[in-house]
Amino acid sequence: MTDDQVAAAWDDPKLANVLYHDWEAATYDDKWHISYDERCIDYARDRFTHVAGGDGWPYDRALELGSGTGFFLLNLMQAGVARSGVLTDISSGMVEVAARNGRALGLDVTAEVADAESLPFADASFDLVVGHAVLHHIPDVERALREVLRVLQPGGRFVFAGEPTRHGDYVARRLSRLTWWTATRVTQWAPLRERWAKAPAALAESSRAAALEAVVDLHTFDPDRLAATCMRAGAIDVRTVTEELTASWFGWPVRTFEAAVKPGALGWGWAMFAYRGWMTLTALDERYLSRVVPDELFYNVCVTGVKA
Ligand SMILES: C[S@@+](CC[C@H](N)C(=O)[O-])C[C@H]1O[C@@H](n2cnc3c(N)ncnc32)[C@H](O)[C@@H]1O
């Protein structure tokens, strides 16, 4: 990614999304610790059932918007939520990796480039539409939701998970910035530099990516307003749930720290600490804090609804 490309994408969120996610595609699964085994199958299924419940499976034909490398739908299919699927994304780099992942898993899926605001599918061609961490990148969310309802069969369901809430995102961003600022300075200290500091070229690349991130992340959501947008688009039986409070206060600095230091500097012990810490705090959030803390303060919002 060059400075000129970043400048060209500055006023064009869709171009920025293509550029940023094409650039991220090859390393995306590693960066986000995405796998297609029990760990992520459970994670994807739990996100789905948390908001949409466990009834009505398996769906025959599912569509994913902004699939990235296929994390959500491929793992939902492995969990038995859908029999066949179509992975779509605006980034051709992501679509290529998603198609490869689907083939490697031997699932009944195809993958193609598609903009969520104008889907290249006939009316009523799916009985499930899903997405994970995609709505906040789409300029006109209500238009995309109208497209979702158009391509769903009557009675079909949509599930979008992993969208940032306004309050959750505010806290997470500040924690991440503080972590980045601290880590990139401390690792320049001579005794630490060789083992921990990222190469200058890699740091410059990360800064360009961070500049684009500010363009691709278009929205944060208030759960009630997101539900209202779904209903305006024509959905019924709309429901939202939020999740991750302390888990996001821990998870964002951890991921930012991983991105700020030399690749490979943090070993297996760190990976275990990060994973176990996140699991423990997620359990704390789910079991206790979700009963007493207002839902809009949590980091993630998930929404589901049905086509009448
Ligand atoms: C944060 S990534 C999430 C990827 C994947 N769903 C996951 O959870 O790992 C967001 C994805 O949405 C895609 N995207 C952004 N804008 C889009 C649009 N208008 N239509 C379709 N996909 C879009 C990006 O290219 C990117 O792959």
The ligand as an SDF file (V2000), in Angstrom:
LIG
                    3D

 27 29  0  0  0  0  0  0  0  0999 V2000
  -13.6960   -6.3260    9.6220 C   0  0  0  0  0  0  0  0  0  0  0  0
  -13.7770   -7.2640    8.1690 S   0  0  0  0  0  0  0  0  0  0  0  0
  -14.7190   -8.6680    8.7460 C   0  0  0  0  0  0  0  0  0  0  0  0
  -14.5010   -9.8810    7.9030 C   0  0  0  0  0  0  0  0  0  0  0  0
  -15.2070  -11.1290    8.4270 C   0  0  0  0  0  0  0  0  0  0  0  0
  -16.6360  -10.9760    8.3820 N   0  0  0  0  0  0  0  0  0  0  0  0
  -14.7320  -11.4570    9.8040 C   0  0  0  0  0  0  0  0  0  0  0  0
  -15.4740  -11.2490   10.7570 O   0  0  0  0  0  0  0  0  0  0  0  0
  -13.6000  -11.9360    9.9330 O   0  0  0  0  0  0  0  0  0  0  0  0
  -15.0040   -6.4030    7.2060 C   0  0  0  0  0  0  0  0  0  0  0  0
  -15.1820   -6.9440    5.8140 C   0  0  0  0  0  0  0  0  0  0  0  0
  -16.2670   -6.2420    5.1950 O   0  0  0  0  0  0  0  0  0  0  0  0
  -15.9360   -5.9940    3.8410 C   0  0  0  0  0  0  0  0  0  0  0  0
  -16.7370   -4.8560    3.3420 N   0  0  0  0  0  0  0  0  0  0  0  0
  -16.5600   -3.5470    3.6090 C   0  0  0  0  0  0  0  0  0  0  0  0
  -17.4780   -2.8160    2.9610 N   0  0  0  0  0  0  0  0  0  0  0  0
  -18.2480   -3.6700    2.2670 C   0  0  0  0  0  0  0  0  0  0  0  0
  -19.3680   -3.5170    1.3870 C   0  0  0  0  0  0  0  0  0  0  0  0
  -19.8790   -2.3120    1.0780 N   0  0  0  0  0  0  0  0  0  0  0  0
  -19.9110   -4.6260    0.8430 N   0  0  0  0  0  0  0  0  0  0  0  0
  -19.3920   -5.8520    1.1190 C   0  0  0  0  0  0  0  0  0  0  0  0
  -18.3400   -6.0640    1.9360 N   0  0  0  0  0  0  0  0  0  0  0  0
  -17.7710   -4.9820    2.5070 C   0  0  0  0  0  0  0  0  0  0  0  0
  -14.4520   -5.7270    3.8830 C   0  0  0  0  0  0  0  0  0  0  0  0
  -13.8360   -5.8670    2.6320 O   0  0  0  0  0  0  0  0  0  0  0  0
  -13.9770   -6.7510    4.9370 C   0  0  0  0  0  0  0  0  0  0  0  0
  -13.5880   -7.9520    4.3690 O   0  0  0  0  0  0  0  0  0  0  0  0
  1  2  1  0
  2  3  1  0
  2 10  1  0
  3  4  1  0
  4  5  1  0
  5  6  1  0
  5  7  1  0
  7  8  2  0
  7  9  1  0
 10 11  1  0
 11 12  1  0
 11 26  1  0
 12 13  1  0
 13 14  1  0
 13 24  1  0
 14 15  1  0
 14 23  1  0
 15 16  2  0
 16 17  1  0
 17 18  1  0
 17 23  2  0
 18 19  1  0
 18 20  2  0
 20 21  1  0
 21 22  2  0
 22 23  1  0
 24 25  1  0
 24 26  1  0
 26 27  1  0
M  CHG  2   2   1   9  -1
M  END
$$$$
